[in-house]
Structure formats: structure tokens, C-alpha cells
Amino acid sequence: MKVTFYGHSCFSVEVAGKNLLFDPFITQNPLASSVDYANLRPDYILLSHGHFDHVADVEAIARLSAATLIGNYEVLQWFGSKGIEKIEPMGSGGSVSLDFGRVTFTPAVHSSSMPDGTYGGHPGGFRVETSEGAFYYSGDTALTRDIELVAADGPLKFAVLCIGDRFTMGVKDAITAAGWLGCTEILGVHYDTFPLIQIDHAAAKEAFAKAGKTLHLMEIGSQKNF
């Protein structure tokens, strides 16, 4: 599985011949100025919740790529009202089988509203199971025991965890989450984009290393195979 990082909580995973794009927030992220969203051609766009820093570029990318949206019912209905027809609505704990594998919408402790202030349903994350292995994206969440249940369905090749603190888990809680998941390869997201969520990179990596984990803080536009 090849992961490309586009800044904040936006990343893609190439797996089973498909490209999965998560939480596109590019044009409004000054740190991602090197990324041209018009070059992205995802087959699927997975949305953890409705906040602007996770959905800002969904409509534009979906129209260019004809991608199918995956996420909670309310978020997808909002995009459906804008004429996006290819959607796979889900609810917390639900799963759907698609041509690349099986997706489960996992619970998250956070909030969710759309950019215009309308209700954005329950926030979540995703456990994705494929023939090449499984991975987990926490979405924006506090540390919650629900994360333990993600590991019950089998091992993970890697986990994508929010680490910026203040609005989500910070480094300490993300290390605990990684332990519950039984996962050693962690991709950190939701940090540095805004002053309130800036982190000390060296200290974060050291803290994960002391716990026997590897924290990957990828450069925007860089790729990594898991």
C-alpha cells in the first residue's frame, strides 16, 4: 500500500488497484500550496466528518474525478444536494464491501458540522480491510476505548492517528491508542496546520520510539509504502 500525504489530515492510499483519498483540505491549507488538487484522480473519497478542514475540496475533486464519496449519512446528503450522485452513506459501526475491500465506519469522539453550519452527523474514522492488509484512520477524535475494538478484527499494517492536541488526541493519547491497536507504524495527522496545533516533531517521535512505535511525520507531497 502506497500512502501520499497532502497535509493536515488529507492523504491517499493506493491499494488493490484503487486510489482512496481521505479528508481533502488543500486549497485552504497554506502549507499545501505545492499540491494541485486538479491532478488528483481518486476512485473514492472518504470523509470522517463535516468540518471545513476535512471537506474543503471534496466537491471540486469529486467533479473532476467522478469519485465515489464514503462517509456518514448527513455529510453525504449535503454533498448530494450539490449534485454529487456517487455516494456510499454509512453510520457508526456499519460496514460496506466495495471493489477494493471492506470499509467500517468507526466511532469518534468529536463534533461535526458542515461549512455552512448545518448538522454534519456523527464524526468517525475508518477501518479499511483489503487483500493487501488492513489499516485504520482515526479521524478527529479524543482518546476513547472504542479504539480498542478496531483491533479486534485483526492486525493493522499501519494506523493514521491525529496528534495535534487541543481539538483531538495529542501525542500522549495517540501513543495509548497505538498500544490498544497493537500497531507499531503510525502516520501522524492533524498537526502544525494552525498555530494552535503545532507540535515538537523531535519530541513526538522520541515519545513514540520510547513506546516501541514509529511515528511517521511525512512531508507534504511525499510518499511511503507500508
Summary of the structure (lengths in Angstrom):
residues: 226
radius of gyration: 15.9
end to end distance: 5.4
largest distance: 48.7
contacts: 809
relative contact order: 0.16
helix: 26%
strand: 30%
